[in-house]
Amino acid sequence: MSQTIQSSVTFDRTSGKYVAMADGKVVTKTKSMNRAKRLLKAHLAGLKEVARDEVASGLSFSVADRFAFTEALAQMVAKGQSPSAIVTGEGGIGKTYTICKVLAANGFVNSLEPEAVHVAPTKQYVMIKGYSTPYALYRTLFENQDRVIIFDDCDSILKDATAINLLKAALDSYAKRVVCWQSEVKGSDLPTSFEFKGGVIFISNHTLTSLDQAVRTRALCVDLSMNADQKLERMAQLVADKDFQPDMSAKVKADALQLIKENLPKVRNLSLRTLIQVSKIRHAHGADSNWARLALYVMNQ
């Protein structure tokens, strides 16, 4: 990956929007110049982090390599060979899909699914999204002490000092991992300590270097930051995957990807979700030629 990334933010009079570009590809189109600059900065931060790592190590890994690494690390957590893994990269590139697919392949079920009542906790996973306080984290760890816990875009716990200390205890390399809460909590039904035997997988849209070092060093880490061409490469891999949107034909997904490639400069926020949205439109409209016009409109919003 090149260390020099050409980028710009320009105003498009036709659409009345600011267009952020990186390496000749559209990062975003928005009516706010500040938003365009902010999103471009976040995009470049992810790419530069990958570039620095590759230059420093003298190694370069493809998109396929990094997703294979993601699958391998998730499997190690599933098998109890590692207490945790961290997967970073911007939203909409398939991080959650990849991890859940690996867990399912290893016999895990979501604890909220009806069939989970017939499955041992050690073969269940729980998905935690959004904001969490440190005490809520303590409860989550206690109630799921034998499960794999996926924290998906739950970055508040990676920024709070108390939450980080709880995670350090839960993810340590000792044979016995004891998590403690030695503070009075009125009406609490939880013990002041317990042994955590499960695993934790963090999925974050932030860059890897922005996360707390104490947590990073206790986990196996992989970064999936990608530029536009790499995202298209990843989409092509998914189109060939029979488990990706299995209710749709290979032709429908291929048509959707081709439309995205042909109109890449018009795509406002390119991600895996773009492929999903366009595929749904193509699938819903069948042979109706108007599907492409509708998809183009949606991609430009």
Secondary structure, 3 states (H helix, E strand, C coil): CCCCCCEEEEEECCCCEEEEEECCEEEEEECCHHHHHHHHHHHHHHHHHHHHHHHHHCCCCCHHHHHHHHHHHHHHHHCCCCCEEEEECCCCCCHHHHHHHHHHHCCCEECCCHHHHHCCHHHEEEEEECCCCHHHHHHHHHHCCCCEEEEECCHHHHCCHHHHHHHHHHCCCCCCCEEECCCCCCCCCCCCEEECCCEEEEEECCCHHHCCHHHHCCCEEEECCCCHHHHHHHHHHHHCCCCCCCCCCHHHHHHHHHHHHHCHHHCCCCCHHHHHHHHHHHHHHCCCCCHHHHHHHHHCC
